Amino acid sequence: MDVRGDALGAPWKSMSAEELENQYSPSRWVVRLGAEEALRTYTQIGIEATRRARATRRSLLHIPYGDSTGETLDIYLPHKAPEGRRGGFGFCRRALGPAPPTRPLAFTAFPVFMFVHGGYWQCGSKDESAFMVEPLTAQGVAVVTVAYDIAPRGSLDQMVDQVTRSIAFVQKRYPRNEGIYLCGHSAGAQLAAMMLLADWTELGVTPNLKGFFLVSGVYDLEPILCTSQNAPLHLTLEDAQRNSPQLLMALTQPADPTCHVLVIVGQHDSPEFQRQSREFYQTLCQGGWKAAFEELRDVDHFEIIENLTQEDYVLTQIILKTIFQEF
């Protein structure tokens, strides 16, 4: 079945199958490395960043937020609260990672940065995603990396539900947080964007969501149906439409008009990834969201996240300025 329909208003619909596959294969657009080496380097940097974070930061690892084996998250805590910040972010000594303090840290409040990894909903892990832990925890921000059941074990509907419940879990566990800031990369950006549409009433909590960082994402999933990426996902057209923020946001009003939504893409992302980001940003603006758009120069689909290990990296600074409202 041809799911592409006519080409009106959607440039991807006039592309050949070969070109569409190329556009939605991010590693093919990396200019600094070959495709396989770019993927390998990204994974290696993530593994090393996570190993270092677990060795040097106070952490609570593999905390279950649900019953499935894939429903876990890691929490990395700052050594101390930012100046003048107090409240309800506490932890137990026995749950800490290496080098516990000589006494339990006083109950303190932190802003919380939650990261949802990418991997086309079929690869990736929280265990190789702690890129940003060192620079953010150094500034008093707690970092949470979220696991979910990737395909073929998990369906896309299930993944959206899992990310929703992970946020509710963090809010309930730390009700006095100083704001939850949700970041998703690539497929993770789609999952994070779906949280703009979440109905929290069934979970009995309204998360203190203050900002979204949507990085190199896919917001209209229909093109994915025409690529090899759909083989393990088994998405139907109805599945894609039900999980496409680009289609759904036009029908949604902001629950919190002050919540920042930053749509971010790399200069060396493919033209289709760039188009999707720009169009989603425009949809947010038309819907009354407090949205901003950033195209980061000289980075590709993988560097844009890899570089979060660096404190002076432009996206690291955007995140910190947003969290601490330094505009």
C-alpha positions in Angstrom: 0.0 0.0 0.0 1.3 3.5 -0.9 0.9 5.5 2.4 2.4 8.6 0.9 -0.7 10.1 -0.7 -0.3 13.2 -2.8 2.6 15.6 -2.5 0.6 18.8 -1.6 2.0 20.5 1.4 4.4 17.7 2.2 7.6 17.6 0.2 8.6 14.1 1.4 5.6 12.7 -0.4 7.2 13.4 -3.8 10.5 11.7 -2.9 11.5 8.4 -4.2 11.8 5.5 -1.8 15.6 5.7 -2.0 15.7 9.5 -1.3 13.3 9.1 1.6 15.4 6.3 3.1 18.5 8.6 2.7 16.7 11.6 4.4 15.7 9.6 7.4 19.1 7.9 7.9 20.9 10.5 10.1 24.3 8.8 10.0 24.5 9.3 6.2 24.6 13.1 6.7 27.6 13.2 9.0 30.4 15.1 7.3 33.2 14.5 9.9 33.1 10.7 9.9 31.7 7.7 8.0 28.3 6.6 8.9 29.3 3.5 10.9 32.1 5.3 12.6 29.7 8.2 13.6 27.3 5.7 15.2 30.2 3.9 17.0 31.7 7.1 18.3 28.3 8.3 19.6 27.8 5.1 21.5 31.4 5.1 22.9 31.1 8.7 24.1 27.8 7.9 25.8 29.1 4.8 27.5 32.2 6.7 28.8 30.1 9.7 30.0 27.8 7.3 31.8 30.7 5.4 33.4 32.3 8.6 34.5 29.0 10.0 35.9 28.3 6.8 37.9 31.9 6.8 39.3 32.0 10.5 40.3 28.4 11.6 41.0 25.9 10.7 43.7 23.5 8.5 41.9 20.5 6.2 42.3 20.6 3.7 39.5 18.0 1.4 37.9 15.1 2.8 40.0 11.9 1.2 38.8 9.0 3.5 37.8 6.8 0.6 36.7 6.5 -3.2 36.6 8.2 -3.9 33.3 12.0 -4.7 33.3 12.5 -1.8 30.9 10.8 0.7 33.2 13.7 2.1 35.1 15.5 5.3 35.4 18.8 6.7 36.8 19.0 9.8 39.0 22.2 11.8 39.3 22.3 14.3 42.1 24.3 17.5 42.6 26.9 17.5 45.4 25.1 20.5 46.8 22.1 22.7 46.1 22.5 25.9 44.2 23.0 29.0 46.4 19.8 29.8 48.3 17.8 26.7 47.2 16.1 24.5 49.7 13.3 22.0 49.6 12.3 18.4 49.0 14.9 16.6 47.0 16.4 14.0 49.4 18.0 10.6 49.2 19.1 7.7 51.3 22.8 7.0 51.9 22.5 3.3 51.1 21.1 4.2 47.6 24.1 6.3 46.7 26.7 5.5 44.1 30.5 5.6 44.9 31.9 7.8 47.6 28.9 8.4 49.8 29.0 11.4 52.1 29.8 11.0 55.8 26.3 12.0 56.6 23.0 12.2 54.7 22.7 15.2 52.6 20.1 17.6 53.9 16.7 17.7 52.1 17.3 20.1 49.3 15.3 21.1 46.2 16.8 21.0 42.7 15.6 21.6 39.2 15.4 18.3 37.4 16.6 17.6 33.9 15.1 14.4 32.4 16.6 12.9 29.3 14.8 10.5 26.9 17.3 8.9 24.5 16.9 8.3 20.8 17.7 5.4 18.5 14.6 5.3 16.3 12.6 3.7 19.1 14.6 0.4 18.5 18.0 0.9 20.0 19.8 3.1 22.6 19.7 2.9 26.4 19.8 5.1 29.5 23.0 3.2 30.3 24.8 5.1 27.5 23.0 8.4 27.7 24.5 10.4 30.6 26.2 12.9 28.4 25.1 16.0 30.3 25.4 14.8 33.9 28.8 16.3 34.8 28.1 19.9 33.5 24.5 20.1 34.8 25.1 18.5 38.2 28.0 20.9 38.7 25.6 23.7 38.4 23.0 22.3 40.9 20.7 20.4 38.5 19.6 16.9 39.1 19.7 14.7 36.0 17.4 11.7 35.3 17.9 9.4 32.3 14.9 7.3 31.4 14.7 3.8 30.0 11.7 2.5 28.1 10.9 -0.7 26.2 12.3 -0.3 22.7 11.0 -2.2 19.7 10.3 -4.9 19.0 9.6 -5.5 22.7 7.7 -2.3 23.1 5.1 -0.6 20.9 5.2 3.1 20.3 2.0 3.6 22.2 3.7 1.8 25.1 6.8 3.9 24.9 4.7 7.1 25.1 2.9 5.7 28.2 6.2 4.7 29.8 7.7 8.2 29.4 4.5 9.7 30.8 4.7 7.5 33.9 8.4 8.1 34.4 7.7 11.8 34.7 4.8 11.3 37.1 7.0 9.0 39.1 9.7 11.7 39.4 7.1 14.3 40.4 5.6 12.1 43.1 9.0 11.1 44.4 10.3 14.7 44.5 7.1 16.9 44.8 9.1 19.9 45.9 11.4 20.0 42.8 12.2 23.4 41.3 10.9 22.5 37.9 11.2 19.5 35.6 12.9 20.1 32.2 12.3 17.4 29.7 14.8 16.8 26.9 14.5 14.2 24.1 16.9 13.5 21.2 15.8 12.2 17.8 13.1 9.5 18.5 13.3 10.7 22.1 12.2 14.2 21.0 9.0 12.7 19.6 8.4 10.9 22.9 9.2 14.1 24.8 6.9 16.2 22.5 4.0 13.8 23.2 4.2 14.9 26.8 2.9 18.3 25.7 -0.3 16.4 25.0 -0.4 14.2 28.1 -3.5 13.8 30.3 -2.1 13.7 33.8 -5.4 13.3 35.6 -5.3 9.5 35.4 -1.9 9.4 37.1 -3.1 11.7 39.9 -0.3 14.2 39.6 0.4 17.4 37.6 4.2 17.4 36.9 6.0 20.7 37.5 7.1 20.8 33.8 8.8 24.1 33.1 10.7 23.5 29.9 11.2 21.2 26.9 14.3 20.7 24.8 13.4 18.9 21.6 16.6 18.0 19.8 16.8 16.8 16.2 13.4 15.2 16.4 10.8 13.6 14.2 7.3 15.1 14.8 5.4 13.7 11.9 5.8 9.9 11.8 4.1 9.2 8.5 7.3 9.4 6.4 8.8 6.7 8.7 6.2 4.2 7.3 8.0 4.4 4.0 11.5 3.6 5.3 13.3 0.5 6.7 13.1 2.1 10.1 9.5 0.8 10.4 10.5 -2.9 10.1 10.8 -3.5 13.8 8.1 -0.9 14.7 5.3 -2.2 12.6 3.6 1.2 12.6 0.3 1.5 10.7 -0.8 4.8 9.3 -3.2 5.1 12.3 -0.3 4.4 14.7 1.8 7.1 13.1 -1.0 9.7 13.1 -1.9 8.9 16.7 1.7 9.5 17.8 2.6 12.5 15.6 2.9 15.7 17.7 2.9 17.8 14.5 -0.6 16.6 13.7 -1.9 16.7 17.3 -0.6 20.0 18.5 -2.8 22.1 16.2 -5.7 20.8 18.3 -4.2 21.5 21.7 -4.0 24.7 23.8 -1.0 25.1 26.2 -1.7 23.9 29.7 0.9 26.3 31.0 1.6 29.2 28.6 4.8 30.1 30.5 6.4 26.7 29.8 9.4 27.0 27.4 9.6 24.7 24.4 12.9 24.9 22.5 13.0 23.1 19.2 16.7 22.5 18.3 18.3 21.0 15.2 21.8 20.6 13.8 23.2 22.4 10.8 24.3 18.9 9.5 21.0 17.2 10.2 19.3 16.1 7.0 17.0 18.5 5.2 14.0 16.4 6.3 15.0 16.6 9.9 15.5 20.3 9.6 12.1 20.7 7.9 10.3 18.7 10.6 11.9 20.8 13.3 11.0 24.1 11.7 7.4 23.1 10.9 6.9 21.8 14.4 8.2 25.1 15.8 5.8 27.0 13.6 2.9 24.8 14.8 3.8 25.5 18.4 3.9 29.2 17.8 0.5 29.2 16.0 -0.9 27.3 19.0 0.2 29.9 21.5 3.1 28.0 23.0 6.2 29.9 24.3 8.4 28.3 21.7 11.9 29.1 20.3 13.9 27.6 17.5 17.6 27.0 17.3 19.7 25.6 14.5 23.1 24.9 16.0 26.0 25.5 13.6 28.7 22.9 12.8 27.1 19.9 14.5 25.4 16.8 13.1 22.6 14.6 14.5 25.1 13.0 16.9 27.4 15.8 17.9 24.4 17.9 18.9 24.1 15.5 22.0 27.7 14.2 22.3 28.9 17.8 23.0 26.6 18.1 26.1 29.6 16.6 28.0 31.1 20.1 27.6 30.2 22.9 30.0 30.9 25.7 27.5 28.9 24.0 24.6 26.2 26.3 23.3 23.4 23.8 24.0 24.6 23.2 27.5 24.5 26.9 28.1 21.0 27.2 26.5 19.8 24.5 28.9 21.3 26.2 32.0 20.1 29.6 31.0 16.6 28.3 30.5 16.6 26.4 33.8 17.9 29.4 35.8 15.9 31.9 33.7 18.9 33.9 32.6 17.6 35.5 29.5 
